[in-house]
Structure formats: structure tokens, C-alpha cells
Amino acid sequence: MNETLKELPLPPEPAELRAETRALVEDSPEEGIQLVNEARFLTDLLWIEWAEKLEGAGMGYERFLQIARGYADEIRLWVVGERLWDHCVAGLAGRTLRRLPDKCCEQGAALAFSGVRR
């Protein structure tokens, strides 16, 4: 049985990505905010760093994307310079870790479904 995932590595700030996204938010607010709310611009980057660990813990990309979309307000604050990258990415990492599938409960459900009792 795999040990519970307790942390995700915090990658360096993607300064160029932030600058491009901020420019879009400033030049075309509707399009920029839509991009931020979609969250894919950031999750694609983080998935490169975190995929192996998250998939090993039972979380796929679509679930990760859903979690990031729920964190869009904080991502927007990072984009516009009101949050530090470390604060933003650590918050998203923590939010993601708290939403990992509970292996114990999954095993219990599988046993219950099969008619086996603990």
C-alpha cells in the first residue's frame, strides 16, 4: 500500500507566464479573467511537476483542474501581483492534497461492495 502523499514540490515562479497573463487581464479583462477562471494555463504547468505524485495517490488531471478552478480567485491575485507565488502555489498544493482520494475509504467501499466485512 502506498504511503499517503503529504507534500508537493513547489516549483519556481513562472514569471513569463504571469507577465503574459497579467497583460491579457489588463488589455482584455473579459478574456483574461476567463483564462484565469479556466485555470488550465497554470494547471498544465503544475501537472508537469505533480502528475506522477498525484496520479500515484489516485488523482487525475481533470480532478486537479477542477480543484484549481475553485482556487481561481487566488490565482488571479497572483497574476495581478497581489499574492506572492509561494503563497499561491503552496495554497493550491495544500488544497489539492486535502482533496486526495481517501485510500482507506476506497478499500472499505470495495470490500462492502464485494460483501466482505472488515
RANORVEN-V230669 format. One line per field, one symbol per residue. ss: DSSP state (@ for helix, = for strand, . for the rest). Layout:
ss=???
This chain:
ss=..............@@@@@@@@@@@@@.@@@@@@@@@@.@@@@@@@@@@@@@@@@@....@@@@@@@@@..@@@@@@@@.....@@@@@@@@@@@@@@....@@@@@@@@@@@@....
